[in-house]
C-alpha cells in the first residue's frame, strides 16, 4: 500500500478548459493542454497541446507542440511541431521536426534545425 506519486510528474497534464481566459505568463514542468484563450507567453518543459477551440497570442515554447486551434506569435518546439488540419498559425516557428496536415494554415517563416534557435525578442 505504499504508492509514491510525484505531484510534478512529467506524466501529469494540466488542462485549461474552453471557458478559461488567461492574460500573462504560463509555466509548467509537465504537459499542458489548452482549450481556452491565452494572451501571453507559455513555457512548457513537456508537451503542449492546443485544442481546436484554443486561441493564443504570444511566445510559445515546449518540447513537442500539437496545434489544432489559432495561434499568433513565435513558436519554438525543441523536438516536434504538428499543425493539425484545423490549425491556424500566424507567426514564426523553430523546430527540429515539422508536420503540417492537409487543411492547416500557416503564415510566417520556419527554421528547422537540429538545435532550434531561441528568440528573446
Secondary structure as UniProt FT lines:
FT   TURN            7..8
FT   TURN            10..11
FT   STRAND          13..16
FT   TURN            18..19
FT   STRAND          21..23
FT   STRAND          26..28
FT   STRAND          31..34
FT   STRAND          37..39
FT   STRAND          42..44
FT   STRAND          47..50
FT   TURN            52..53
FT   STRAND          55..57
FT   STRAND          60..67
FT   STRAND          70..72
FT   STRAND          75..83
FT   TURN            85..86
FT   STRAND          88..90
FT   STRAND          93..100
FT   TURN            102..103
FT   STRAND          105..107
FT   STRAND          110..112
//
